[in-house]
Amino acid sequence: MEQTFQTVLLVLVMGLGRLCKRVAGVRASAPAFVFFSILFVWAVYISVVRRVISSLLDIVINIEMIMVLIGLCSIMLSDPGFLTHHSCAHLSVIDEIESQGEELKVSTSVAHQEPPTEEVGEFTRYRRVRYCRYCKNYVMGLDHHCPAFGNCIGQRNHALFLVLVVGFAISEASFVVCASHFTTKSETSKEVGEKANTSRNLVVGTALFCMIQVLWQVVFIVWHVHCACFNIKTDEWINWKNYPEFQSKVIPHEGQPHPDVQFTNPYDKGILRNLKEFFATDANHQPPAFHKTGRVPDVFNR
């Protein structure tokens, strides 16, 4: 009888999960896992940990959980900077760039050149457009595709992504602190029995999960703060040999058959300007248009 009940419960949970994925428009399991893990942590807090927490801290924890869920929905539905064919304002510029070909190739010393013409200026604005093979779309300022959030992280939502990861780390660290307080209280209390042990084990297990989450999230946050300070994307850092603007040829020494290629960052404008650009919203500017076939000129990927 008990096994039958567990089987029915498992089927119901799986069905509910699929229904929620369909309602939320989520195509992958990773975002659903993230969503339900936050709900699970929150449920453990409300049902078990909350009774030993002060009213002020309780309000703070609940606000953190609500803000994380709102941020998660926002990042899943956000536009990272997809190129669309609804805007035609830049089509002539792109065609001009495509027709000129190599003449408008980005130089690795772009930061030291004279101010470009209007057409080259438009190209310079969009030269960091990259292709995401998961979304099968071109994204302005693509950093990476985030499976956990089911969306690309690009120019338009990179700051939101960083704030959200910080929110995850803070909320889960707060739960660990509250769980530690609960464990201390439960050890000194006279409450015994199977129910008390189950509650304690549930809280300890959830706290360990949150600690592991916080550990990698802190490393992740440090990396993205570093990228923001030096105006570099994760994709560009990993695949810099595929992008000519990040390659600087070094004059070969005597006896070397070929010149060495070193990494250079033409987008680094200093930490303050880089951070200002990172957090600046570009809501009033629409991405450039592309051809109806979905093809973006090859000049974007040089």
N, C-alpha and C positions, 0 to 999 in steps of 0.2 A: 504493500500500500504506500509506504514511504517512498519507494523508488518510483512508483507511478506518479506521485505528487511532484517529485523533483523533475521528472521528465516533462510533465505538463508545464511546470514553472519555467523550465529552460526554453521550451517552445514558445511560451508567451513572451518571455524576455526578448528572444530573437525576433519574433514578429513585431514587437513594439519598437525594437531598434531599427528594423527595416522601414517601418512606418514613419518614424521620426526622421530618418534619412531622406525619405521621399518628400515629406512635408517641408523639410528645411532645404531641399534642393541639393543635398550633398551627395556626390557620386562616389566618394571613397570612404573607407572605413576609418582611416586615421582621424579626420576631423570629428567623426562621431565618437571615437574613443576619447579624444581630448574633452569634448563636451560632457560626456557622461562621467569622466573621471572627476571633473570639477563638481558636477552634481553629487557624485558619491562622497567626495571629501566634505562638501557642504552638509550633506545628509548626516554623515557621521558626527560632524560638529554639533548640529542642531539636536540630534537624538541622544547623544552621549556626553560630549565634552561641555556643552553649553552650561550645564547646571552648576559648574564650579567656577565659571568665568564671571568677572564683574560686568555690570550693565554697560559701562562705557566701552570696554574692550569688545563686548558682544556686538554693540552697534558698529564698531569699526570693522570687525570681521565680516559681518553681514554686508556692509557697504562694499568691502573689497571683493567679495564673491559676486555681488550683483554687477559691479563695474567690470570684472573679468569676463563674465558671461556676455555683457553688452559689447565689450571690446572684441570678443571672439566672433560674435555675429557680424560686427562691423568689418573685421578684416576678411571674413569669408565672402562678404558681399561687395567689398571695395574694388575699385578699379585701380590696378597697379600702374596703369599707363598704357593700356592696350591701344594699338593703332587701329583706327576705324575708317571705314569708307564713307562715313556720313559727313565728314568735313572735307571740303574741296579747296580751302583757302591756300593750301600749300602744294597742291598737285602740280602747278606750273613750276614751282621751285624744284620739286623732286625730279620732274622730267628734265629740267635744265641741268641738274646735277648729273643725272644718268647719261645725258647726251654728251656732256663734257668729259665724262669718264675720268681718266687718270689725271687730268688737269686739276681736279679738285680733290685729289687724294690728300688725306690728313697727314700732316707732317709731324714727326715726333718732337719737333721744336715749335709746336703751334703756340706755346705760351710766349715765345720771343718774336713772333711775327708781327707785321703791321696789321692794323685792324682790317678784317676781311670785307669783301663786298657784301651787298645785301643777300645775294644768293648763297655765298659761302657761309655767311653768318647764320642763315637758316639751317644749312647743313651742319654747321658746328653745333648748333643747338640740339640736333637730333642724332649726332653721330654715335651716341651710346645706346642706340636701339639694338636689342639683341632678340634672338629667336628662342622661345621656350618650346622644347620638344614635347613637354607634357600637356601644355595648354594649346599647342599648335598655333601659336600666335606670336606676333612681334610686340615687345614690351619696351617702353622707354625706361632707361636706367635699370635694367633687370639686375637684381642682386642674386636671387636664386628662386627656385620653385619650392614652396614649403608644403610638403605632404600633410603635415599636422593641421594646417589651416586650409588646405585644399585650394590654394590660390598662389599666384606669383607674387613675389615681393619686388616692387619696382619703385620708380620715381615718386609715384603718387601715394603709396601707402607704406614706404619704408620707415618713416618716423612713427606711424601708428603701430607698425610691427614691433619696433623697439620698445615703445611705451607699453605695449601689451605683454611682451615677454618680461619686462620689469614688474608689471602688475601680477603676472603669474608667480614670479619668484617671491614677491612680498606677501601675497595671500597664502602661499604654501608655507613660507617661513613662519607666518603668523600662526598657522594651524599647528606647526611643530612646537612652537612655544606654548600654545594652549594645551596641546596633548601632553607635553612635559609636566605642566601644572596639574593636569588631570591625573596623570600617573602618580605624581607625588601625593596628591590628596587621597587617591584610592588606596595607596599603601598604608597610610596612617589611619584610614577609616576602619570601622569594625564590620563593614559590609563584606560578606563572604558568600560563596555559593557558585553554582555554574553560571548564572546570569552575570555576576560581577566579573568572573574570569573571562567570559566571552566578550564583554564590553571592553575590558582592559586589553585583551589581545587584538580586538578590532581597532582600537585607537592606536596601539603600538604599531601594528602593521601598516595602517594608513599613514602614520607619521614617518615611518621608514620610507615608504613610497614617496612622500613629499620631500624628504631630505635628499633622496637620489635626484628628484626633479630639480631641486634648487641648485645642486652641485653643478649639473651640466648647464643649467640656465645662466648661472653666474659667468661661466666660461663663454657662453654664447653672447651674453650682453657685453662682456669686455671686448670680444672680437668685433662686434658691430659698432661699438663706440670707437674703436681704433679705425675701422673703415670710414666712419663718418668724419673723424678728425683729419684723415688724409685723403678724403674724397676718392675712395676706391671701392669697387663692388666685389662681392665674393666671387662672382663669375669671372670678373676681369683678373682678379688675383690668381685664380686657379688656371685660367686659360689665356694668360697674357701673351703667350707665344702665338696665339691665333689672331691677335689684334695688333696691327703694325704700329699704332700710335704709342704702344707701351714698349716698343723695341728700340733700343739705342745701340747703334753699331759702334764698336770700339776699334780704333785703328790697330791692326794686327802688328805684333812685334816681329822682329826679324826671325824668319824661320817658320812663322805661322802661315799655313796655306790660306786660311779664311779668317775674316774678321769675327771677333766675338760679339755676341748679342747680349746686352744687359737690359735689365728691367728699368724702365723710367716711367714716372707718372706725370703726364702732361696736364692732368686736371687738378693737381694739388696747388691750391692758392693760399695756403696758410690755414692754421687750425680754425681761427675765428671765422674767416670767410667760408671755409668748408662747412662748418657747423651751421652758419647762417643759411647756406644753400641747402643743407640737408633738411632743416626744419621749415624752410620756406614752402608755403603752399602755392601751387600753380593752378588754382581752380578755374581761373578765368581763361586759361590757355587751353585750346583743344589740340589733341595730337594731330600730326599731319595725316593727310589722306594717303591711301594706297590704291592700287589698281583693283578693279572688280574681281580679278582672278585671285586676289589675296597675295600677289607677289609684291614684295618690297624690293626696290632697286638694290643691287649687290653692293652699292657704295656704302650702305649702312653697315655691312658686315666686314668691311676691310680692316 
